Amino acid sequence: MPADLWPFLLVAAAAALACRFAGYLAMRYLPPSPRLDAALRATPLAVMAGITAMALAAGGLSEALALAATIAVAYVSRSDVGAALAGVGLVALLRALGL
Amino acid sequence: MSRAPFTWAGFRRGFRFGMAIAVPIFVYGLAFGLVAAQAGMGWGWATAFSAGVFSGSAQLATISVLQTGHATLTAVAATVLVMNARYLLFGATLQPWLSQAGPARALPSLLFLGDANWIGTMRAIDQGEDDRAYLAGTGVPPVVVWLAGTVIGAVFGSILPDPRALGADMMLPAFAAAMMAVMIHSRRSLVPVAVGATAALAVGHLAGQGWGIVAAGLAGAGIAALTAPTQRAADAG
C-alpha cells in the first residue's frame, strides 16, 4: 500500500465522477452508435470474467469449487448477491476443513 | 419551460426501493472494509474511498492495483474508468428522463448512481414513474449502509486474526462470478466472457492483476465494438 494515498483517492474519485456524468452529458452530443453500445455493454462482463479467471488461476481446489458453486447458484436463482455471499461462505468452510 | 416533478413523495418512493437493496450492500460494504483493512488501508482511508468512489467493484479493483506495490495514478484512473464504464451507459439511458428535471437536480442525482438502483429506477420509469427525485431516493440507503459497512468491516478487519479464513479475499471474485452469471443473457454474451478471461490471464500473468482487469475490459469492449451489428448490416439483414 503506498504511503500517501491522497493522490490515488483524488484520481479514483475523479474517475468515478467522470463515469457517472460522462454518459449522461455525452448524450446531448453523441450520435447513438451500435458499436459504442455494444462496447459498453460488454465491458463489465469481460472484467467480471477476467477477475474470476485470475482468481481461479491463483487459487486452488477450494476457490474453484466455491466459484463454480457461486456461478451455478447465481445462474439458477438469479440472485447474484446471495450467490456471491454463499460462495464466500463456502470457501471459508472449505478452508476451515483444510481443503 | 416547465420542469418535471422533483418532490419528497417521489424521493420517498425511491427510498423504499433503496431500503430493499440496502442489506446486501451493507454486507458488501462490510466486505470492502475487511478487504481494505487486510490490504493495510486504515478505516479512515477505506471510508474516504467509499465516499469518494461509491462503487464496490471499482474500489476493490483499485485496492488490488494499490496492493501491487508499483501502482501508478494512470493505472488507478484506468481501473476505475474500466470498472465503471458501464456507468456511461447507465447515465446515457437515464438522460432523456432525468434531464427534464434540469441540471441542478439531475447532476447531483447521478452521484447516487449504482448498479442495483439504476435497474430499479429504469424499472420505475418503465412503470411510469414521473418524479425525478426517485433516483436520488433509491441511492440514499445504499450510500449510508455502504459507508457504515466500510467502517465496521475495516475496524473488525484490523482485529480479526485472519480475514482469509472468512473468505474476504474471495469476495470480489465471488461477486464478479455471480454478477457475470446473472448478466449472461444469451450465447452472444459469452464472447466478452471468453475474451475478458483470456486477456486477464495473459496480461495479469505478466503485469499483475490490476492490468489484467484493465486488459479484460478493453479487450471485451474492443471485440464487442468490432463485432457489433452495424445499422447498415441491420438494414441489409
Contacts between the chains, C-beta under 8 A, distances in Angstrom:
chain1	res1	chain2	res2	distance
A	1	B	39	5.9
A	1	B	40	4.2
A	1	B	41	5.9
A	1	B	66	5.7
A	1	B	67	6.7
A	2	B	66	6.3
A	2	B	71	6.3
A	5	B	41	7.2
A	5	B	45	5.3
A	5	B	66	7.7
A	7	B	73	5.9
A	8	B	62	7.3
A	8	B	66	6.4
A	8	B	71	6.9
A	8	B	73	6.8
A	8	B	76	5.1
A	9	B	45	7.3
A	9	B	48	5.7
A	9	B	49	6.1
A	9	B	52	5.8
A	10	B	52	7.8
A	11	B	73	4.9
A	11	B	76	5.2
A	11	B	77	4.9
A	11	B	80	7.7
A	12	B	49	6.6
A	12	B	52	6.6
A	12	B	53	5.1
A	12	B	58	7.1
A	12	B	59	7.7
A	12	B	62	5.3
A	12	B	76	5.6
A	12	B	77	7.4
A	12	B	80	5.0
A	13	B	52	3.4
A	13	B	53	5.8
A	14	B	77	7.6
A	15	B	58	7.8
A	15	B	76	7.6
A	15	B	77	4.8
A	15	B	80	3.7
A	15	B	81	5.1
A	15	B	84	7.3
A	16	B	52	7.0
A	16	B	53	4.4
A	16	B	54	6.8
A	16	B	55	5.8
A	16	B	58	6.0
A	16	B	80	5.5
A	16	B	84	5.9
A	17	B	111	7.7
A	18	B	81	7.1
A	19	B	80	7.2
A	19	B	81	6.4
A	19	B	84	3.8
A	19	B	85	6.7
A	19	B	87	4.0
A	19	B	88	6.1
A	19	B	91	7.9
A	20	B	84	7.7
A	20	B	87	5.4
A	20	B	91	6.2
A	20	B	110	4.7
A	20	B	111	6.4
A	20	B	113	5.1
A	21	B	91	6.7
A	21	B	107	6.6
A	21	B	110	6.0
A	22	B	88	5.6
A	22	B	91	6.9
A	23	B	87	6.5
A	23	B	88	3.3
A	23	B	89	6.0
A	23	B	90	6.6
A	23	B	91	3.4
A	23	B	92	4.0
A	23	B	95	7.6
A	24	B	91	3.5
A	24	B	92	6.5
A	24	B	94	6.5
A	24	B	95	4.9
A	24	B	98	7.1
A	24	B	99	7.7
A	24	B	106	7.3
A	24	B	107	7.8
A	24	B	110	5.9
A	25	B	91	7.7
A	26	B	88	7.4
A	26	B	92	6.8
A	27	B	91	7.6
A	27	B	92	5.0
A	27	B	95	4.1
A	27	B	96	7.5
A	27	B	99	8.0
A	28	B	95	7.7
A	30	B	92	7.9
A	34	B	228	4.9
A	34	B	229	6.3
A	34	B	230	5.9
A	34	B	231	6.3
A	34	B	234	7.6
A	35	B	225	4.3
A	35	B	226	7.7
A	35	B	228	4.6
A	35	B	230	7.0
A	36	B	225	7.1
A	37	B	89	7.3
A	37	B	228	7.2
A	38	B	224	4.2
A	38	B	225	5.8
A	38	B	227	7.5
A	38	B	228	3.5
A	39	B	221	4.0
A	39	B	222	7.2
A	39	B	224	4.9
A	39	B	225	4.0
A	39	B	228	7.5
A	40	B	85	5.9
A	40	B	86	6.4
A	40	B	88	5.7
A	40	B	89	4.3
A	40	B	221	7.1
A	41	B	86	7.8
A	41	B	89	6.7
A	41	B	224	6.7
A	42	B	189	7.8
A	42	B	191	7.4
A	42	B	192	3.8
A	42	B	220	4.6
A	42	B	221	5.7
A	42	B	223	7.1
A	42	B	224	3.3
A	43	B	82	6.7
A	43	B	85	4.4
A	43	B	86	6.2
A	43	B	192	7.5
A	43	B	217	4.9
A	43	B	220	5.7
A	43	B	221	4.6
A	43	B	224	7.8
A	44	B	57	8.0
A	44	B	83	7.9
A	44	B	85	7.3
A	44	B	86	4.6
A	44	B	179	7.6
A	44	B	183	6.9
A	44	B	217	8.0
A	45	B	180	6.0
A	45	B	183	5.6
A	45	B	184	7.2
A	45	B	189	5.9
A	45	B	192	4.3
A	45	B	193	5.7
A	45	B	196	6.6
A	45	B	220	6.4
A	46	B	192	4.1
A	46	B	193	7.0
A	46	B	195	5.8
A	46	B	196	2.9
A	46	B	199	7.4
A	46	B	216	4.9
A	46	B	217	5.6
A	46	B	219	6.4
A	46	B	220	2.2
A	46	B	221	6.9
A	47	B	57	7.6
A	47	B	61	7.9
A	47	B	82	6.3
A	47	B	83	6.1
A	47	B	176	7.5
A	47	B	196	6.1
A	47	B	213	5.8
A	47	B	216	5.1
A	47	B	217	4.5
A	47	B	220	7.1
A	48	B	176	4.1
A	48	B	177	7.1
A	48	B	179	5.6
A	48	B	180	3.9
A	48	B	183	7.4
A	48	B	193	7.9
A	48	B	196	7.3
A	49	B	176	7.8
A	49	B	180	5.7
A	49	B	192	7.0
A	49	B	193	4.2
A	49	B	194	7.3
A	49	B	195	8.0
A	49	B	196	3.9
A	49	B	197	4.3
A	49	B	200	7.3
A	49	B	216	6.6
A	49	B	220	7.6
A	50	B	196	4.4
A	50	B	197	5.9
A	50	B	199	6.4
A	50	B	200	2.9
A	50	B	201	7.8
A	50	B	204	7.3
A	50	B	212	5.9
A	50	B	213	5.7
A	50	B	215	7.2
A	50	B	216	2.7
A	50	B	217	7.3
A	50	B	220	8.0
A	51	B	61	7.8
A	51	B	172	6.1
A	51	B	173	5.6
A	51	B	176	4.0
A	51	B	177	8.0
A	51	B	200	7.1
A	51	B	213	6.3
A	51	B	216	7.5
A	52	B	173	5.6
A	52	B	176	5.2
A	52	B	177	4.5
A	52	B	180	6.4
A	52	B	197	7.0
A	53	B	196	7.6
A	53	B	197	3.7
A	53	B	198	7.8
A	53	B	200	5.2
A	53	B	201	5.3
A	53	B	216	8.0
A	54	B	173	7.8
A	54	B	200	5.2
A	54	B	201	6.7
A	54	B	204	4.8
A	54	B	209	5.6
A	54	B	212	5.4
A	54	B	213	7.9
A	55	B	170	6.9
A	55	B	172	7.7
A	55	B	173	3.4
A	55	B	176	7.9
A	55	B	177	8.0
A	56	B	173	7.9
A	57	B	201	5.9
A	57	B	204	7.7
A	57	B	205	7.6
A	59	B	170	7.8
A	63	B	170	6.4
A	63	B	173	7.5
A	66	B	167	7.6
A	66	B	170	6.4
A	66	B	174	6.9
A	67	B	170	7.8
A	67	B	173	6.1
A	67	B	174	6.7
A	67	B	177	5.0
A	70	B	174	5.0
A	70	B	177	4.7
A	70	B	178	5.1
A	70	B	181	7.5
A	71	B	177	5.0
A	71	B	178	7.0
A	71	B	180	7.3
A	71	B	181	4.5
A	72	B	181	7.8
A	73	B	178	7.6
A	74	B	177	7.2
A	74	B	178	3.9
A	74	B	179	7.5
A	74	B	181	3.8
A	74	B	182	5.3
A	75	B	181	4.3
A	75	B	182	7.3
A	75	B	184	7.5
A	78	B	182	5.8
A	80	B	175	7.3
A	80	B	178	4.0
A	80	B	179	4.7
A	80	B	181	7.1
A	80	B	182	4.4
A	81	B	24	3.8
A	81	B	27	7.7
A	81	B	28	7.3
A	81	B	175	7.7
A	81	B	178	7.2
A	82	B	24	7.6
A	83	B	174	7.8
A	83	B	178	4.2
A	83	B	181	7.2
A	84	B	171	7.3
A	84	B	174	4.2
A	84	B	175	4.3
A	84	B	177	7.3
A	84	B	178	4.0
A	84	B	179	7.6
A	85	B	24	7.5
A	85	B	27	6.4
A	85	B	174	7.7
A	87	B	167	8.0
A	87	B	170	6.9
A	87	B	174	3.8
A	87	B	177	6.9
A	87	B	178	6.8
A	88	B	31	7.5
A	88	B	166	7.6
A	88	B	167	4.0
A	88	B	168	7.5
A	88	B	170	5.4
A	88	B	171	5.6
A	88	B	174	5.1
A	89	B	167	6.7
A	90	B	167	7.8
A	91	B	167	4.3
A	91	B	170	4.7
A	91	B	174	7.5
A	92	B	165	6.3
A	92	B	166	5.4
A	92	B	167	3.8
A	95	B	164	7.3
A	95	B	165	6.2
A	95	B	167	7.2
A	96	B	165	6.8
